[in-house]
Amino acid sequence: MWKRCLTIVAIFVLLPLTAAQAYPSILPLDEVKPGMKGIAKTVVSGTNIEEFNVEVLNVMKNPGSGDLILVRTSGAVIDQTGGIVQGMSGSPVYIDGKLVGAIAYGWPLSDHTVGMVTPIADMLKLWDLGATEKVSVGSGNAGERQNLLPAATPLMVSGLSDHAMTMLQDKLSPYKLFPYAVGSQPDATEGQAAALEPGSAVGIELVRGDVSVGAIGTVTYTEGNKVLAFGHPFLQRGKASYLLTDATIYTVVNGLESGFKVGSTGNLLGMVTQDRKAGIAGTVGQYPSVIPMRITVTDTDVNKIQDDAVQVVQNEELAPILSATTAYSVMEKAMDRIGTGSAKVSFEISARNMPGETLRRENMFYSPVNIGEMAVSEFFEALNLLMTNPYNPVDIMDVKMQVTVNQERQTASIVSAQAKATAAKPGETVPIQVKLKPYRSEPVTITVNYTVPKEQAAGPLLLEVRGGGMIPLTQLLLKKQGLDVELKNLKTKAKNMTFADSINEFTSRDRNNAIVVEVLDTGVMPEGTADPGKAGSDDKAGLFPVGESAEHSAGDSGTLKGALTAGTTEAVKPKTSATTDYIIDNDAQVLINVVTDHKSK
């Protein structure tokens, strides 16, 4: 799909210029005339800058959207590349030694030697943008350039597994970003960056480390440690914070619609600070805030440990996607397979401006289809919760994730539940024996101790015993009766929820591998619970499909927890749980008689 892109993806980078280097003079747009000839600079192999010919065909006036210069290119470089290709964006164009602008656009399925140049005057305005962000640069209707803008921006990726690449393509498609695999730069060594200059190949990275996700382009203009490139946007996010690197070009691949450079990003040099319609601006020696991630996956079947470390840009929209995809890739590399399996996942996220400063979560997952994708679902949810929260910006300082995975189906169904005592006083603890039937194994019994609330009134107390990843039976019964009490209460609660509340709700969510005991108070006796001391598993009201996504097995239960009395406002219902080595499904009910002046039995 990315081969249909007509615009050249570019990026810039620069090392500080030497004092002896003279800055080129600028040729104003009103002095650019048809028939003028000049040169442009770019890299088509390695890091060597080469020149090709440029002839001005016309100046395309686009009031409000930004003027463009129509040019035809020629020469040995163009013969080699087959025309303007992706990766040439930002290539500086000179006429009589004066800088005119940057190669930025082309057309698909047309003469690839013809393209558009963004005037350097428009690009220089990016440097005028300060903290107030009040300067308007190319703020006209984007539709005026829709025939020039790429349908998708290709990203060069190394270190991701094949299926992780597929996941990344799917998740980034709404942003018109399409990744494709390339090799990593074999001799990239920090501190030994090439001396870059206008025309050099450069890179923007969104992920850096054992996995790299970024784009490659060309330097347009430099002044001191300031850089301009592209001539068109990367993501057009305005104020930006991307990683700025040098780059190496392996080759140029010709294509019917558009050719492209194949290469890799290299040494970290600085940061991209502006990402606008006219291009990209950045600073060498100034580095962005990143999210350091360490992901360790152990596959107990093959006794293999995969331990990867990356840095992810602090982008509210893309960071959760990039982080979860990276984690999925580490899992796949450890397992060397996809498909069924069970996984125990724990992660810890430390951040500034977040209540408690650290978010921790543990859970267990099973999938008959793709355990890797399911295992990272809550990790993605946690990062998305923090980075897109409606309360305040969060600066994530550190992320650690540990996964233990195998190919077994570690699931179990609740067969029955029985209280050791049929009567109890408020405040007393009643052991509840829960019989489980693990998949293809003999039944086991686990005891969960439930403490009767001290304020509990005398009379029958019906308890729900369920797997932690299930929707509570109360909610299903209420919805069956045409009531939506809990959903209404959730909406009311959400309006008054603080940032700390939302984090606590996520971290305290029942685990998929937990047996949960909580009050089931609907005012009716469910069918199949006539025996007050025992409840069978015939009533499947709370059963969730084992193969469902983790967001249904863990996420739904987390947002629909707590039993509510029909027709009343929200009430806090005490509950307890016990962690197991199985993902638990099914449910049962237990009836206890609460007494105030009676010795429990």
KOLGURO-173415 format. One record per residue (C-alpha): x, y, z; residue number from 1. Coordinates in pm, 1 decimal, padded with zeros to 6 digits. Example, Ala and Ser with C-alpha at 12.3 -4.5 7.8 and 13.67 -1.06 7.14 Angstrom:
KOLGURO-173415
((01230.0,-00450.0,00780.0),1) ((01367.0,-00106.0,00714.0),2) 
END
This chain:
KOLGURO-173415
((00000.0,00000.0,00000.0),1) ((00280.8,00237.6,00085.4),2) ((00416.0,00192.8,-00267.1),3) ((00129.2,00411.3,-00386.4),4) ((00267.3,00703.4,-00190.2),5) ((00351.0,00989.3,-00413.9),6) ((00531.6,01214.7,-00169.2),7) ((00884.8,01146.8,-00071.3),8) ((00923.8,01067.7,00297.4),9) ((01201.5,01271.0,00443.7),10) ((01382.3,01349.3,00756.7),11) ((01661.2,01562.5,00853.0),12) ((01960.8,01565.5,01074.3),13) ((02259.3,01781.0,01121.1),14) ((02583.3,01797.5,01306.1),15) ((02708.7,02140.7,01416.7),16) ((02867.8,02320.5,01126.1),17) ((03231.3,02418.1,01129.8),18) ((03318.2,02784.8,01149.7),19) ((03474.5,02767.2,00804.6),20) ((03152.8,02656.2,00639.2),21) ((02965.8,02943.4,00472.1),22) ((02590.2,02954.6,00478.6),23) ((02435.1,02965.4,00130.0),24) ((02234.3,03268.1,00030.8),25) ((01860.9,03240.5,-00036.2),26) ((01687.6,03287.1,-00371.3),27) ((01348.0,03448.8,-00300.0),28) ((01044.6,03286.9,-00460.9),29) ((00956.5,03599.3,-00658.4),30) ((01293.2,03571.7,-00834.9),31) ((01236.7,03211.2,-00940.5),32) ((01143.4,03196.4,-01311.5),33) ((01060.4,02917.9,-01559.1),34) ((01368.3,02795.2,-01743.1),35) ((01609.1,02848.7,-01453.3),36) ((01847.2,02558.0,-01398.7),37) ((02025.8,02436.3,-01092.6),38) ((02121.0,02132.3,-00888.6),39) ((01983.1,01930.5,-00597.1),40) ((02168.3,01711.0,-00347.4),41) ((02080.9,01373.9,-00196.6),42) ((02224.4,01032.7,-00098.3),43) ((02140.6,00719.8,-00297.5),44) ((02402.9,00485.4,-00151.5),45) ((02583.5,00480.1,00181.0),46) ((02640.0,00833.5,00308.8),47) ((02788.5,00992.3,-00005.7),48) ((02610.0,01308.3,-00122.2),49) ((02547.4,01324.3,-00496.6),50) ((02404.6,01593.1,-00724.6),51) ((02135.5,01585.3,-00993.0),52) ((02001.8,01850.5,-01230.7),53) ((01690.7,02059.9,-01172.3),54) ((01503.5,02283.4,-01418.2),55) ((01221.6,02516.9,-01309.2),56) ((00901.7,02459.3,-01509.3),57) ((00675.4,02700.5,-01325.4),58) ((00574.5,02846.9,-00990.3),59) ((00242.0,02711.6,-00864.1),60) ((00057.8,02977.4,-00664.9),61) ((-00158.7,02838.5,-00385.0),62) ((-00276.7,03127.8,-00164.1),63) ((-00340.0,03010.9,00192.5),64) ((-00188.5,02669.1,00128.7),65) ((00166.6,02758.3,00034.5),66) ((00328.2,02811.4,-00303.9),67) ((00521.3,02531.0,-00475.7),68) ((00783.4,02527.8,-00749.6),69) ((00728.8,02281.9,-01034.3),70) ((01058.3,02128.5,-01149.7),71) ((01196.4,01861.7,-01380.2),72) ((01495.1,01656.8,-01264.1),73) ((01761.6,01481.0,-01469.7),74) ((02114.9,01342.5,-01460.9),75) ((02290.5,01019.7,-01367.8),76) ((02132.2,01001.9,-01020.3),77) ((01782.0,01037.3,-01163.2),78) ((01858.3,00776.7,-01428.7),79) ((01964.1,00543.1,-01149.8),80) ((01661.4,00606.2,-00925.0),81) ((01405.4,00633.5,-01205.4),82) ((01303.0,00978.2,-01088.0),83) ((01206.8,01139.4,-00758.9),84) ((01171.9,00866.5,-00497.0),85) ((01063.8,00838.4,-00136.0),86) ((01357.6,00943.7,00077.4),87) ((01454.8,01240.9,-00140.7),88) ((01220.2,01470.8,00050.4),89) ((01422.8,01755.6,00186.0),90) ((01686.5,01737.9,-00087.8),91) ((01806.6,02100.1,-00116.2),92) ((01768.4,02273.0,-00454.8),93) ((02018.7,02543.7,-00556.4),94) ((02012.1,02789.4,-00845.9),95) ((02329.0,02988.9,-00907.6),96) ((02452.7,02871.8,-00566.4),97) ((02146.8,03012.1,-00388.7),98) ((01910.8,02787.5,-00190.9),99) ((01562.5,02772.8,-00342.9),100) ((01388.7,02508.1,-00132.7),101) ((01345.3,02132.8,-00083.4),102) ((01232.3,01855.6,-00314.4),103) ((00908.2,01747.2,-00147.6),104) ((00639.3,01612.5,-00380.4),105) ((00580.2,01398.8,-00687.4),106) ((00294.1,01221.9,-00862.6),107) ((00218.8,00850.2,-00882.9),108) ((00174.8,00675.8,-01216.6),109) ((00325.6,00970.6,-01399.6),110) ((00658.8,01110.5,-01510.4),111) ((00864.9,01060.3,-01192.3),112) ((01123.7,01310.7,-01306.6),113) ((00873.4,01592.0,-01241.6),114) ((00808.7,01708.3,-00888.0),115) ((00743.3,01998.0,-00654.4),116) ((00975.9,02205.2,-00439.9),117) ((00870.4,02371.7,-00114.0),118) ((01020.6,02725.6,-00099.4),119) ((01285.3,02764.5,00169.4),120) ((01115.5,03082.2,00294.7),121) ((00816.8,02876.9,00412.3),122) ((01044.3,02628.8,00584.1),123) ((01240.2,02902.2,00763.6),124) ((00918.8,03010.9,00936.1),125) ((00933.7,02689.6,01138.2),126) ((01220.7,02840.3,01335.4),127) ((00998.2,03133.2,01433.9),128) ((00766.2,02900.7,01623.7),129) ((00824.8,02939.7,01994.7),130) ((00654.7,02804.6,02303.3),131) ((00341.9,03009.9,02228.5),132) ((00283.6,02825.6,01897.7),133) ((00112.9,03134.7,01749.6),134) ((00284.4,03151.7,01411.6),135) ((00080.3,03009.6,01124.6),136) ((00280.3,02813.3,00869.2),137) ((00104.8,02680.9,00560.4),138) ((-00227.9,02680.7,00739.7),139) ((-00447.0,02665.4,00432.7),140) ((-00674.3,02385.5,00317.4),141) ((-00481.2,02059.1,00302.4),142) ((-00712.4,01940.2,00030.5),143) ((-00545.0,02180.8,-00211.6),144) ((-00240.8,01949.6,-00205.8),145) ((-00426.7,01621.0,-00176.0),146) ((-00301.4,01504.1,-00515.1),147) ((00053.6,01560.2,-00395.2),148) ((00041.9,01432.9,-00038.2),149) ((00119.2,01064.5,00018.2),150) ((-00168.2,00825.1,00085.4),151) ((00059.5,00670.5,00348.4),152) ((00394.3,00748.2,00507.6),153) ((00629.3,00448.0,00492.6),154) ((00826.1,00364.7,00806.7),155) ((01141.9,00158.7,00806.1),156) ((01140.5,-00102.4,01080.3),157) ((01404.9,-00337.6,01214.2),158) ((01389.4,-00581.6,01503.7),159) ((01016.4,-00662.6,01483.3),160) ((00888.4,-01012.6,01413.4),161) ((00675.1,-01075.0,01105.6),162) ((00345.2,-01093.0,01291.6),163) ((00437.1,-00789.6,01501.6),164) ((00488.3,-00605.2,01173.7),165) ((00139.0,-00707.0,01068.9),166) ((00000.7,-00582.8,01399.7),167) ((00189.4,-00254.3,01363.6),168) ((00057.9,-00204.1,01011.2),169) ((-00296.8,-00257.7,01133.0),170) ((-00265.7,-00025.4,01432.7),171) ((-00092.9,00254.5,01240.2),172) ((-00310.9,00246.3,00928.4),173) ((-00551.6,00512.4,01068.0),174) ((-00250.0,00746.3,01089.4),175) ((-00152.2,00670.9,00725.5),176) ((00174.9,00520.4,00842.9),177) ((00280.5,00195.3,00678.5),178) ((00589.5,00013.8,00809.7),179) ((00809.6,-00224.6,00614.4),180) ((01106.0,-00428.7,00730.2),181) ((01468.8,-00334.3,00670.8),182) ((01791.4,-00441.5,00834.1),183) ((01959.1,-00249.3,01112.5),184) ((02269.0,-00044.4,01044.3),185) ((02553.4,-00287.7,01123.2),186) ((02820.1,-00036.1,01217.6),187) ((02611.4,00232.4,01394.3),188) ((02819.8,00335.1,01693.4),189) ((02713.9,00608.3,01932.4),190) ((02955.4,00899.1,01935.2),191) ((03087.9,00829.4,01582.4),192) ((02819.7,00998.2,01373.0),193) ((02906.9,01111.1,01022.8),194) ((02950.9,01485.1,00965.3),195) ((02614.2,01573.2,00814.7),196) ((02532.6,01863.0,00585.5),197) ((02252.4,01968.2,00349.0),198) ((02189.7,01673.4,00119.6),199) ((02289.1,01411.3,00376.3),200) ((02061.9,01118.2,00461.6),201) ((01903.3,01150.3,00805.9),202) ((01643.3,00972.7,01016.1),203) ((01353.3,01026.7,01253.5),204) ((01292.3,00747.3,01503.1),205) ((00977.9,00671.7,01699.6),206) ((01129.5,00360.4,01860.0),207) ((01500.2,00306.9,01918.1),208) ((01704.2,00017.9,02054.9),209) ((01655.7,-00354.4,01994.8),210) ((01362.8,-00241.2,01779.8),211) ((01379.4,00059.6,01548.2),212) ((01082.3,00232.5,01386.2),213) ((01153.4,00545.2,01184.2),214) ((01173.6,00722.2,00849.5),215) ((01461.5,00839.1,00632.5),216) ((01499.6,01157.2,00433.7),217) ((01737.8,01437.9,00348.5),218) ((01878.4,01749.8,00517.9),219) ((01760.9,02074.4,00356.0),220) ((01927.0,02358.9,00544.8),221) ((02126.1,02410.0,00863.0),222) ((02217.1,02707.0,01075.7),223) ((02432.5,02640.0,01378.7),224) ((02268.2,02346.4,01555.6),225) ((01927.9,02412.6,01394.7),226) ((01798.7,02194.6,01113.3),227) ((01527.8,02204.5,00845.1),228) ((01416.8,01911.5,00629.8),229) ((01139.0,01733.0,00442.4),230) ((00954.2,02020.7,00277.3),231) ((00635.7,01845.4,00390.2),232) ((00513.4,01701.8,00721.6),233) ((00600.6,01368.8,00876.4),234) ((00295.3,01328.9,01102.4),235) ((00195.8,01698.1,01099.0),236) ((00160.8,01703.7,01479.3),237) ((00284.0,02062.6,01515.9),238) ((00507.0,02082.5,01819.8),239) ((00696.2,01753.8,01816.2),240) ((00941.7,01545.7,02015.5),241) ((01095.7,01277.9,01793.4),242) ((01442.1,01125.1,01793.3),243) ((01679.7,01272.1,01533.3),244) ((01951.2,01045.4,01388.7),245) ((02194.5,01006.0,01103.7),246) ((02118.8,00740.9,00842.0),247) ((02266.5,00505.1,00585.7),248) ((02111.5,00429.5,00246.7),249) ((02147.4,00072.1,00115.6),250) ((01991.4,00112.9,-00226.6),251) ((01704.4,00263.4,-00422.4),252) ((01419.4,00041.0,-00538.1),253) ((01239.2,00147.8,-00853.9),254) ((00860.8,00122.1,-00867.5),255) ((00579.3,00177.1,-01114.7),256) ((00399.6,00423.8,-00889.2),257) ((00694.3,00550.9,-00686.1),258) ((01042.6,00428.8,-00603.3),259) ((01189.6,00444.4,-00254.3),260) ((01519.0,00445.6,-00069.7),261) ((01599.9,00148.2,00149.6),262) ((01814.2,00232.2,00449.8),263) ((01835.0,00250.6,00825.4),264) ((01858.8,00510.7,01097.0),265) ((02182.0,00535.9,01292.1),266) ((02340.2,00746.5,01564.7),267) ((02122.9,00964.4,01786.6),268) ((02198.0,01332.7,01723.8),269) ((01913.1,01540.1,01866.9),270) ((01540.1,01594.0,01843.5),271) ((01269.7,01705.8,01603.0),272) ((01082.6,02000.2,01753.7),273) ((00835.5,02103.0,01480.1),274) ((00635.7,01889.6,01236.9),275) ((00430.5,02112.7,01004.6),276) ((00300.5,02133.5,00651.3),277) ((00609.6,02322.0,00531.2),278) ((00849.5,02064.3,00674.1),279) ((01030.7,01964.6,00987.8),280) ((01258.1,02157.9,01222.2),281) ((01492.5,02021.1,01483.8),282) ((01789.9,02079.4,01707.0),283) ((02117.7,01887.2,01729.8),284) ((02244.8,01825.8,02083.1),285) ((01900.5,01868.1,02240.6),286) ((01729.9,01538.0,02317.0),287) ((01362.3,01452.1,02364.1),288) ((01205.5,01284.0,02661.9),289) ((01160.5,00914.7,02583.7),290) ((01001.6,00612.2,02748.2),291) ((01269.2,00355.2,02840.7),292) ((01125.3,00003.5,02823.3),293) ((01270.6,-00330.0,02933.1),294) ((01074.2,-00640.6,02827.8),295) ((01171.6,-00988.0,02944.7),296) ((00989.4,-01294.1,02812.3),297) ((01052.7,-01651.1,02929.4),298) ((00916.7,-01943.4,02728.9),299) ((00917.2,-02238.9,02968.7),300) ((00852.2,-02487.8,02687.4),301) ((01186.2,-02424.8,02517.9),302) ((01362.5,-02266.8,02817.4),303) ((01438.5,-01950.6,02622.1),304) ((01461.5,-01597.0,02760.4),305) ((01426.0,-01294.6,02532.6),306) ((01531.9,-00967.3,02693.7),307) ((01491.6,-00650.6,02483.4),308) ((01530.0,-00282.3,02566.3),309) ((01394.5,00011.3,02364.0),310) ((01321.7,00381.9,02387.8),311) ((00981.8,00501.3,02267.4),312) ((00893.4,00863.4,02193.3),313) ((00654.4,01032.5,02437.4),314) ((00371.8,01063.3,02187.7),315) ((00026.2,01031.6,02343.2),316) ((-00129.7,00866.1,02039.3),317) ((00153.7,00647.6,01913.3),318) ((00347.3,00545.2,02226.4),319) ((00089.7,00289.6,02350.4),320) ((00070.9,00130.2,02003.6),321) ((00447.5,00121.6,01954.4),322) ((00510.2,-00011.0,02307.0),323) ((00251.2,-00289.2,02288.7),324) ((00369.0,-00394.4,01943.1),325) ((00727.6,-00409.6,02066.8),326) ((00621.9,-00623.9,02364.5),327) ((00432.0,-00856.6,02130.7),328) ((00739.3,-00890.5,01911.5),329) ((00959.5,-00982.2,02208.7),330) ((00708.2,-01253.8,02301.5),331) ((00704.0,-01392.9,01950.0),332) ((01083.5,-01396.2,01930.3),333) ((01099.2,-01587.3,02260.2),334) ((00832.4,-01841.5,02156.1),335) ((00934.3,-01870.3,01789.4),336) ((00568.0,-01942.3,01713.1),337) ((00215.4,-01803.5,01729.7),338) ((-00109.0,-01961.4,01843.1),339) ((-00244.6,-02117.1,02159.3),340) ((-00092.9,-02071.6,02501.0),341) ((-00110.8,-01929.0,02849.7),342) ((00087.7,-01636.8,02984.2),343) ((00151.6,-01472.9,03318.0),344) ((00213.6,-01101.9,03270.4),345) ((00335.2,-00837.2,03511.2),346) ((00436.7,-00480.3,03436.8),347) ((00536.3,-00167.7,03623.9),348) ((00507.0,00184.5,03485.5),349) ((00673.7,00475.9,03667.2),350) ((00575.8,00830.1,03573.6),351) ((00580.8,01190.8,03683.9),352) ((00251.5,01374.9,03738.0),353) ((00074.9,01045.3,03803.1),354) ((-00096.1,00967.8,04136.2),355) ((00119.1,00722.0,04326.1),356) ((00396.5,00762.8,04066.7),357) ((00392.9,00388.3,03989.0),358) ((00128.7,00169.3,03825.3),359) ((00162.5,-00206.4,03878.9),360) ((-00048.9,-00484.0,03734.1),361) ((-00034.8,-00864.7,03719.8),362) ((-00267.6,-01096.1,03530.7),363) ((-00289.1,-01424.7,03346.5),364) ((-00418.6,-01488.6,02996.5),365) ((-00510.3,-01776.1,02769.9),366) ((-00581.4,-01772.7,02397.4),367) ((-00649.6,-02057.5,02155.1),368) ((-00555.7,-01828.6,01866.0),369) ((-00275.2,-01584.6,01952.8),370) ((-00149.9,-01570.3,02310.4),371) ((00104.6,-01299.0,02231.4),372) ((-00153.5,-01049.2,02112.0),373) ((-00382.9,-01118.7,02407.0),374) ((-00103.2,-01101.7,02664.2),375) ((-00013.6,-00740.9,02575.6),376) ((-00373.5,-00612.0,02577.0),377) ((-00374.7,-00481.8,02935.4),378) ((-00025.5,-00337.7,02887.2),379) ((-00157.5,-00133.4,02595.2),380) ((-00462.3,-00035.8,02799.6),381) ((-00248.5,00086.6,03090.0),382) ((-00026.3,00304.0,02870.3),383) ((-00328.2,00441.5,02688.2),384) ((-00496.8,00515.5,03021.4),385) ((-00198.1,00720.0,03136.3),386) ((-00102.6,00896.4,02814.3),387) ((-00453.6,00996.1,02705.4),388) ((-00593.7,01070.7,03049.8),389) ((-00821.4,01380.5,03064.4),390) ((-00662.2,01518.9,03382.3),391) ((-00302.1,01622.0,03311.2),392) ((-00000.6,01532.0,03095.5),393) ((00206.1,01241.2,03222.8),394) ((00580.2,01193.2,03169.3),395) ((00652.9,00819.7,03174.8),396) ((00998.1,00761.3,03320.6),397) ((01038.6,00383.1,03313.9),398) ((00854.5,00070.2,03199.6),399) ((00935.8,-00287.8,03299.3),400) ((00742.3,-00588.0,03172.1),401) ((00790.5,-00957.2,03248.7),402) ((00610.0,-01243.7,03078.0),403) ((00618.7,-01618.8,03137.1),404) ((00453.4,-01813.8,02857.7),405) ((00391.4,-02174.6,02754.4),406) ((00177.9,-02364.8,02505.7),407) ((-00051.1,-02525.2,02765.2),408) ((-00415.9,-02441.3,02817.3),409) ((-00414.1,-02337.0,03181.8),410) ((-00788.8,-02290.2,03226.7),411) ((-01030.8,-02429.6,03482.3),412) ((-01407.4,-02421.0,03533.3),413) ((-01588.4,-02377.2,03863.1),414) ((-01782.6,-02699.7,03925.2),415) ((-01932.4,-02619.2,04264.6),416) ((-01891.8,-02403.8,04573.2),417) ((-01982.9,-02492.6,04930.0),418) ((-01959.5,-02295.7,05254.4),419) ((-01807.3,-02475.5,05553.1),420) ((-02068.3,-02310.3,05773.9),421) ((-02431.5,-02249.4,05687.3),422) ((-02465.3,-01965.2,05940.5),423) ((-02231.1,-01688.4,06050.6),424) ((-02231.5,-01365.0,06246.2),425) ((-02137.4,-01027.8,06097.1),426) ((-01758.3,-01001.3,06097.3),427) ((-01700.6,-01377.4,06098.5),428) ((-01495.8,-01550.1,05829.8),429) ((-01652.4,-01840.6,05643.1),430) ((-01429.2,-02079.4,05442.5),431) ((-01578.9,-02152.8,05102.0),432) ((-01455.3,-02460.9,04922.4),433) ((-01451.9,-02414.3,04545.7),434) ((-01419.1,-02720.6,04326.7),435) ((-01237.4,-02656.3,03998.8),436) ((-01204.5,-02876.8,03692.3),437) ((-00880.2,-02787.2,03512.4),438) ((-00863.4,-02854.5,03142.2),439) ((-00787.0,-03225.8,03089.5),440) ((-00684.4,-03268.7,03454.2),441) ((-00836.0,-03403.0,03771.2),442) ((-01056.3,-03170.2,03982.6),443) ((-00892.7,-02963.0,04256.2),444) ((-01043.2,-02779.9,04552.2),445) ((-00939.4,-02431.6,04659.1),446) ((-01057.5,-02261.8,04976.9),447) ((-01152.7,-01894.7,04968.0),448) ((-01213.1,-01725.5,05302.9),449) ((-01502.5,-01479.8,05293.1),450) ((-01563.1,-01238.3,05581.7),451) ((-01924.2,-01139.6,05639.9),452) ((-01950.1,-00758.1,05648.2),453) ((-01978.9,-00624.6,06004.4),454) ((-02279.1,-00413.2,05903.9),455) ((-02457.8,-00704.8,05736.4),456) ((-02819.3,-00739.0,05854.0),457) ((-02954.8,-01070.7,05976.5),458) ((-03103.1,-01295.8,05713.1),459) ((-02995.8,-01487.7,05401.8),460) ((-02678.3,-01367.5,05227.7),461) ((-02636.1,-01492.2,04872.4),462) ((-02279.3,-01499.7,04746.1),463) ((-02158.0,-01517.4,04388.2),464) ((-01846.1,-01732.2,04329.9),465) ((-01696.5,-01663.2,03988.5),466) ((-01382.9,-01633.4,03782.4),467) ((-01219.7,-01291.0,03798.7),468) ((-01247.2,-01239.9,03424.8),469) ((-01622.8,-01288.9,03416.7),470) ((-01901.9,-01033.5,03408.6),471) ((-02075.1,-01056.1,03749.6),472) ((-02399.2,-01253.4,03748.9),473) ((-02579.6,-00959.4,03908.8),474) ((-02518.7,-00743.8,03604.1),475) ((-02649.4,-01014.1,03374.0),476) ((-02960.5,-01068.8,03588.6),477) ((-03035.6,-00697.3,03600.5),478) ((-02997.4,-00662.4,03223.8),479) ((-03217.7,-00969.8,03177.3),480) ((-03485.7,-00791.3,03381.7),481) ((-03455.1,-00486.2,03160.6),482) ((-03260.9,-00287.7,03419.4),483) ((-02936.4,-00108.5,03352.1),484) ((-02871.8,00019.7,03702.0),485) ((-02499.8,-00040.3,03709.6),486) ((-02428.9,00120.1,03374.5),487) ((-02616.1,00430.9,03485.1),488) ((-02417.4,00438.1,03806.6),489) ((-02094.2,00393.7,03615.2),490) ((-02171.5,00699.0,03403.6),491) ((-02245.7,00902.4,03715.6),492) ((-01933.4,00772.5,03883.0),493) ((-01718.0,00857.3,03580.3),494) ((-01818.6,01222.7,03601.8),495) ((-01684.2,01244.2,03956.4),496) ((-01383.5,01016.4,03907.8),497) ((-01034.5,01155.1,03973.6),498) ((-00711.2,01049.7,03803.9),499) ((-00624.3,00844.7,04113.0),500) ((-00966.1,00676.6,04097.0),501) ((-00919.1,00570.3,03735.3),502) ((-00574.2,00425.6,03808.7),503) ((-00700.6,00244.3,04118.2),504) ((-00993.5,00102.3,03924.0),505) ((-00753.8,-00040.0,03666.5),506) ((-00496.9,-00182.6,03909.2),507) ((-00758.2,-00331.7,04144.4),508) ((-00950.7,-00499.6,03863.4),509) ((-01009.1,-00870.2,03926.2),510) ((-00752.4,-01097.3,03766.3),511) ((-00847.1,-01361.9,03514.6),512) ((-00683.5,-01628.4,03731.8),513) ((-00868.8,-01531.0,04049.4),514) ((-01169.6,-01688.2,04219.9),515) ((-01389.1,-01398.5,04333.4),516) ((-01651.7,-01420.6,04607.8),517) ((-01889.3,-01126.1,04639.6),518) ((-02245.3,-01047.2,04746.6),519) ((-02515.9,-01137.5,04498.5),520) ((-02819.5,-00942.6,04616.2),521) ((-03088.2,-00918.6,04347.8),522) ((-03395.7,-00980.3,04563.5),523) ((-03457.9,-01307.6,04378.9),524) ((-03329.2,-01661.3,04422.0),525) ((-03153.0,-01781.1,04107.0),526) ((-03258.5,-02114.4,03968.0),527) ((-03050.7,-02408.4,04077.9),528) ((-02956.4,-02269.8,04423.5),529) ((-03222.2,-02434.2,04640.7),530) ((-02956.6,-02602.1,04854.0),531) ((-02835.3,-02322.2,05086.3),532) ((-02496.3,-02481.0,05135.2),533) ((-02408.6,-02579.8,04781.8),534) ((-02446.9,-02440.6,04433.6),535) ((-02380.8,-02630.2,04116.3),536) ((-02254.3,-02514.6,03780.8),537) ((-02569.9,-02577.0,03580.0),538) ((-02646.2,-02205.9,03566.1),539) ((-02398.9,-02071.1,03310.9),540) ((-02516.3,-01710.9,03337.3),541) ((-02172.3,-01570.4,03404.1),542) ((-01966.3,-01787.1,03170.4),543) ((-01739.2,-01606.9,02924.3),544) ((-01589.2,-01779.3,02619.2),545) ((-01235.1,-01884.8,02700.6),546) ((-01121.7,-01778.7,02357.0),547) ((-01249.6,-01423.5,02389.1),548) ((-01010.4,-01132.0,02382.1),549) ((-00838.6,-01023.7,02699.7),550) ((-01025.4,-00697.9,02689.6),551) ((-01346.3,-00896.0,02737.6),552) ((-01213.9,-01148.5,02983.7),553) ((-01031.8,-00893.9,03198.6),554) ((-01148.4,-00551.5,03086.6),555) ((-01523.6,-00599.9,03106.9),556) ((-01509.2,-00747.4,03451.8),557) ((-01299.7,-00455.5,03563.4),558) ((-01561.8,-00201.3,03461.9),559) ((-01869.8,-00396.5,03566.4),560) ((-01759.4,-00511.7,03908.8),561) ((-01968.3,-00502.0,04223.7),562) ((-02316.6,-00632.4,04289.7),563) ((-02599.8,-00381.4,04302.6),564) ((-02939.7,-00412.8,04459.4),565) ((-03206.4,-00373.1,04191.3),566) ((-03361.8,-00030.1,04192.7),567) ((-03111.8,00122.5,04437.0),568) ((-02815.2,00352.3,04398.2),569) ((-02461.8,00218.7,04384.7),570) ((-02349.3,00034.6,04696.7),571) ((-02012.1,-00097.0,04801.0),572) ((-02028.3,-00475.7,04820.7),573) ((-01734.7,-00637.5,05003.8),574) ((-01566.7,-00917.6,04818.6),575) ((-01260.4,-01136.4,04845.5),576) ((-01055.1,-01337.9,04600.6),577) ((-00790.8,-01606.8,04574.5),578) ((-00529.7,-01627.8,04300.6),579) ((-00484.9,-01958.1,04115.8),580) ((-00266.5,-02099.3,03839.4),581) ((-00563.7,-02114.9,03601.7),582) ((-00778.4,-01873.7,03405.8),583) ((-01114.0,-01931.6,03575.6),584) ((-01454.0,-01948.1,03406.7),585) ((-01803.6,-02045.0,03516.6),586) ((-01972.6,-01947.2,03843.2),587) ((-02168.2,-02082.5,04138.3),588) ((-02370.3,-01941.7,04426.5),589) ((-02347.6,-01995.2,04801.4),590) ((-02619.2,-01906.5,05055.9),591) ((-02517.8,-01816.6,05411.9),592) ((-02762.2,-01737.2,05688.9),593) ((-02643.3,-01427.8,05879.4),594) ((-02740.6,-01436.2,06246.3),595) ((-02686.4,-01183.7,06523.5),596) ((-02736.9,-01404.1,06830.3),597) ((-02636.0,-01748.8,06720.0),598) ((-02320.2,-01952.0,06728.6),599) ((-02217.9,-02020.2,06374.5),600) ((-02175.9,-02376.1,06262.4),601) 
END
